[in-house]
Amino acid sequence: MGNFSVITEFLLMEFSRIRELQVLHAVLFLLIYLATMTGNLLTIAAILIDPHLHSPMYFFLSNLSLLDICNISVTLPKFIIHSLIGSQTMTLLGCTAQVFFFLFFATTEFALLVAMSYDCFVAICHPLHYGLIMMPSRCLWVAPGSWLSGLIYSAVHTGNLIHLPFSGSNMVHHFFCDIPHVLKVSASDVYQTEFVLVIASLCFLLSCFAFLIASYVRIFSNVLKIPSMEGRYKAISTCSPQLMILILFLISIMIAVLGDTSDTSPIQNLFVAMVYAILPPLINPIIYSLRNKKVIAAMGSCHGQISPLPATPGYPTGGK
């Protein structure tokens, strides 16, 4: 086999060798992480506490918020710690775990977004049959099914990725272990097998994307048939958050898969990584919570139950 060195650890890219900038990166991303956690945790708490939000759409939204918490927790805490201690090394086991969980949560989120789009389709196009189609028992099956699909998909990819040893350079041009970047330092046969899996995955994703496009075409064609402007606005406000999140998620996937960051500067790599790994979990609760009066009201009720204030005339204190 000639000279063949097996990689046991990876060296992640550092965005600056200046110690002060490393600490500044850690503080900045710590604030982003805390803001993301706060927004998604508040969304989950509001949905759990307020009985008015116990509907399929908000059930899926609570799962989405949980996925966002898990997804960003796979990458950011490790990066923050690395920046604070000034070390960029990642063991093979740690890198494999990052790849597995990042793929797991990202794939589950895509499956959940498909389910949320179908929920919106039924609500707009078949409102009289909504209660019959989107029964709670079916929703309880859809959510675990999304998690299971993500688990299987991630296990197949990660299992192939670690099937054969890595060799050559151990430099990963990213701040966490992501498949497109880890593949650059993998053996050629691993890369070829993974390429086949990626092509098969793209076929599946394109079929889901075609279903989503067809659904939203039907949705907006039905919205245009609503005679009143108020009805049109209400219908659009119901489905626009799902569409915005879906578009953001698909753009993130395209950037992650098609973007070549090996020949770009560290700052450009950081910006690209923020778009597809950090921005969606941060933006998702903003899209839903700040544009949804029910969620905002539920958050206020949740805050009132946690820290009750003296009653003010005309305003409830948040109790039942």
N, C-alpha and C positions, 0 to 999 in steps of 0.2 A: 504493500500500500504506500510505500515511500514515507516521507515526512507527513505525519497526520497527528494533529493535536486536537484533543477533544475539549470543547468549551464547557466549563463547569460554572462560570459566572459571566454576566454581561456588564458592560460599562455603558450606562445611559449618558446621553448628551447633557452637558451642563451649559446653561445659557449665559453664564458669565464666570470668569475666574476671579472677579473682584469680590471680596468677602462681603462688603457692604451691600452690593447688588444682590448677592445670594440671599442675605437676610431680608432685603426688601421684597424679593420674589416670594419668600416664605410668608411674610406678613400679608402681602397682597392676596395670595392664594388662600391663606387661612381665612381672610375676610370673605372671599368669594365662597369658600366652603361653608362657613357659618351661615351666610345669607341663604345659600341653597338649602341647607339643612332646615333652617328656620321656616322658610317659605313652604317647603314640602311637608314638614311636620305639622305646621298650622293647618294646611289643607286637609291632611289626614284626620287631625283632631276634630276639625269643624265638621267633616263628613260623618265621623263616627258619633259625635254628640248630637247633632241636629237631626231629628227624625224626618224633617222635610227633605233632607238630602239622601234619604235611603231609597235611591232609584238606580236603575242600571247605569246611566251615564255617570253618576257620581261614584258608584261602586267601581267602575273601570278607572275613573279619575284617581281614586284612592290607591288603586294598584299601580297606576302610572307614577304617582308621587313616591310610593315605596320603591319602585324601580329606579327612579331618579336618585333617591338617597343612596341606594346600593351601588348604582353605577359610578357616581362621582366619588364614593368612598373607596372604590377599587384603585383609583389613580392618584387623587390629590393628596391624601394624608401621607403617602409614601414620598411623593415629591416634596412636600413641605418638610418632612423629616430629613430627607437628603440635602435639601438646601440649607437647613439649620446646622447640620453636622459636617457639611462640606464633603460628603461621600456620595458617589454616583454608582456604586457597584450594586448589582442585583444577582442573587444566586439563580441557578437554572430552575430550581424548584419554585422560587418566588416569581420568576418571570413566567413560568408555566401557569402558576395560579392566577396571575394578572390576566394573561391571555384568556384563560378559561372563564373567569368571572366577568371580564369585560364583554366577551362574546355572549355569554349567557344572558346578562341583563339587557344588552343591546338587542339581541334577537327576540327576547321576550317582549321588550317594549314595542318592537315592530309588529309582532303578532297582536299585541293589545291594541295598538293603533288601528289595525285592520278591524278588530272587533268594535272599537268605538265608532269607526266610520260606518259600519253596518248598523249600529244602534241609531246613528244620526239618520241614515237612509230610511230605516223603518219609521222613525218618528216623523219624518217629513212626508214620505211617499205613501205610507200606510198607517196613518195615525189611529184609525179605528181599530186596527188589529195589533197595535203596539203592545198592549197588555198581554195578548195571547202569544205573540212571537217572542217578546223579550221577557219571558217569565223568570222570576228569581232563581228557580232551579237550573234553568239553562245558563244564566249568567254565572252561577256558581261552578258550572262545568267549563265555561269558556275561559275563565281566569286561570284555573289550574292547567287547562290545556295549553294556554299561552306559555306558562312557566315550563311545562314539560317539553314543548317544542324547542324553547330556548336551551334547555338542558341537553337535549339530544343533539342539537346542532352544534353547541359548544363542545360537547364531549367528542364528537366525530372530528372536528377541526383540531382540537387540542391533542387528541390521541394520535392523529397523523403527524402533527408538528413535532412531537417528542419521540416518535417511533424510532428515528435514526439520530445519531449524535450530530451536533453542530461542529463545524470546523472552520479554521481560518480566523478572520477578525471577529472580535467579540464586541465591537463598537456598534451600539444601536442608536441611530440618529433620531431619537425621540426622548421625551421625558418619562415615558412608561413603555412597557412591552406591549406593542400592538403587532398583529400578524403581518401587515405589509412591511414593517420595518424589521421584524425578527426574521422574516424570510430572506432578507438580503444577506444574512450571515449564516443561512442554513445550507446543508449539502444539496447538490443539484437534484438528486432523486426525491428528496423531501419537497423541494420547490415544485417539481413536476407533478407530484401527487396532489399537492395543495392547489395547484393551478386547476386540476380537474375538478376538485371539490368547489373551488370558487366559481367555475363556469356553471356547475350544477346548481349552486346556490343562486347565481344570478338569474338562471332560468326560472327558479321558484319565485324569486323576488319580483321579476318582471310580470309573472302571472298574477301575483298579488297586486302589483301596481296597476295592471290593466283592470282588475276588479275594482280597485279604488277609483280609478278615473271614470269607469262606467257608472259607479255609484254616485259620484259627485255630479256627473252630467245629468243623471236623473234627478238628483236633489235640486240643483239650480234650475232645471227646466220646470220642476213643480213649484219652486219658489216664485218664478216669474208668472205663474198662473194665479197666484194669490191676488185677489182684487184689491185689498186694502194695503196701504203703505205700512201701517203698523204691523200687520200680519207678516209682510215680507221682512221687515226689520227683525221681528222676533224670531222668524225661521233662520235668517242669516246669522243672527247673534248666537243661535243655538249651535250651529254647525261650524262657524268660522274658527273657533278655537281649535277644534280637531283638525281642520284643514291647515291652519297655520303651523301647528305642531308637527303634522305629517310632512309638510313641505320642508320645515327646518330639519326634521330627522332624515329625510331623503337627501337633502343637500349635504348633511353631515356624513352620510354613508358614502356619497360620491367623492367627497374630499378625502375621506379616510382611505378609500380603496384606490382611487385614481391619482391622488396627489403623490408626487415624487419629491420628498423632502431631503434627499441625500445630498443634493447640490445647492441647497439654499442655506441662508444664514440661520443661526440659532434663533434670532428674533422672529424670522419668518416661520420657522418650525413651531415656535411657541404660539404664534398667532393662529396658524392652521389647526394646531392641537386644541386651542381654546374653542374654535368654531365647532368642532365635532365631538369633543370629549367633555367640555365644561359648559358651553353655552346652553345646550338643550336642557339639562337639569336645572340651570339657573332661570331660564326663561319660561319654562313650562308652568310653574305656579303663578308667575306674573300674568301670563296670557289668560289663565283660567280665573284666578282669584280677583285681580284688579278689574276684570271685565264682567264679573259675575256678581250681581247684587246679593244673590242667595248665599254664596260662599262668604262674602264680606260680612253679611249679617250673622252668619253662623260663627264666624271668627270672633265677632263682637260678643256673641252669647257665650262662646267658649271662654273668652277673657273674663267675662263677668262671673262665670261659675268658678274660675280659678281664683280670682281676687275680687270678691264682691265689694261694691261701693255702696254708700248710703243711697237710698232710693231718691230719685229726682222726679218731681211731678211730670207725668206724661211719658216717662222713659222707664222701661222694665230694667231690673237689675240683672237679668240673665238667668234667674231661677225658673223653674217650671211653674 
